[in-house]
C-alpha cells in the first residue's frame, strides 16, 4: 500500500508547473482544465486542485491519490475529473501523464460530436495514435464521463474529445501529453479550415500511417 512517505514533492511541482504551462499556452481559460501525472514506481497519482488560479497554486495544493482513489496526501478539493484521470491510468499502464484542456478548434469538433481523423496530416498520424474519437455526452465530474473517456480512448489513441466540452490527451510523460495536446489542436484547426473551404482532404494511406508510427517508435529523435 503506498503511503505519504512515497509522495514526491518534485512531482507535485511538475503538476503545478504544467498547470501554468497549460494556461499560458491558451489550451484552456480561467480555472478550467486539469492535469495529472502518475508515478508508476509507487502507484501514486498527482492532480491539480478544483477551481484554483493556475498562477496561484503552490506545489502543496497538488493532492496525491493511489490508483484505487484513496487520498494519500492533500488538503485541497481535487479536480472534479479525478475519476477520469485515475480511470486512464488504470486502463493504460504505459502512460504517466494526462492533460484535460478546452482548446477552441478541438472543441468545435467535440461540440458537433465528430471524430478527428489522423490520416489527414503526418504529425497527427505520428502523435495521436488512432482516430480521435468523440466520447458520448456526460456531465462533468461524473463516473459516466470517466468511463466514456476510457472507452473513447481505447487501446491505441492518445487523445479523445469530450462532447460539448474539450479534449483529453495522454502520454508516457508530461512532455509527451503536451505534445499530443498541441498536435491535436493544430490538426483540429487544419481540419476545420479544410472543411470551411467546402472541400475535403486526401487521406494518407493506412500503410503510410502505420509506417510513420513505426518510424516514430524506432528511428525518430536521439538515442
Ligand atoms: Zn473540462
Boltz pocket constraint, residues with backbone or C-beta under 6 A from the ligand:
constraints:
  - pocket:
      binder: B
      contacts: [[A, 32], [A, 33], [A, 100], [A, 101], [A, 102], [A, 140], [A, 165], [A, 166]]
      max_distance: 6.0
